[in-house]
């Protein structure tokens, strides 16, 4: 995985996720840096939402940006 992927993933995380999951830890939402979720499940939860978490459409987070975000989340662990 390239460092540019992680940089783009971190940028996406800060834009879409950090408000509820600060640095991947618990905030308004649960901690996400300690969950061994498979990539497909992270993508599913982002696209469809879960509980209080909103869904993010492809217009909001494009597929490549979502791939970068998932790579960044996997690297947090």
N, C-alpha and C positions, 0 to 999 in steps of 0.2 A: 504494500500500500504506500502510495507516495505521500510526502509531507504536504503537498498542495491539496490532496484530498482531505487530510486532517484539518488543514487551515480553513478550507471551505466548509467543512463539517462543523468546526467550532463557530464560524461566523453564523451558520444556520441555527446552531444551538442557541447562541446568544440572542438571535433575532426572534426565534419562535418558542424556545423552551425555558430559557434561564429564569424568566419571570416567575414561573411556578415550580421549577426544579433547579434552584440556584446551585451552580457548579455540579449539578447532578444529584445533589442532596435533597432531603425533604424540605419543602416550603409549603406553598399552597397545595402542591401535589406531592406524591410520595417520592422517596429517593429512587433514582433510576440508575445510579452508578454501581449498585450492588446486586443487580438482578441479572442472572445469566439467561436473558431472553434471546431466542434465535432471531436472526435478521428478519425473517418473514413476519414474525409476530410484532416486532417493532414497527415495521412498515404498515402492517395491518392496523395497529393501534393509532398510528399517526393519521392514516387515511380515514378511519372509521370512528375514532374517538373511543373513550372508555370512561364510564362514570361521568365525572365533572370535566374530564378532558375533552376539548372540542376536536372535531374532525378537521383535517387540513386537506383541502382538495388539491388536485394536480395544478390548478391555476395559482394556488397560494404557495405550494412547495412543489416545484417540478421534480420529475423522477431523478434526474442527476443530483439535484440538491438534496433530495431525500436519501439517495445512496451515500452521499458524502456525510450527511447527518448520522446515518446508521453506522458508518465506519468510525466516526468520531465517538459515538456512544459505546461501541464495542471496545475502543481504545481506552476509554475511561476505566474499564475494569481491570 
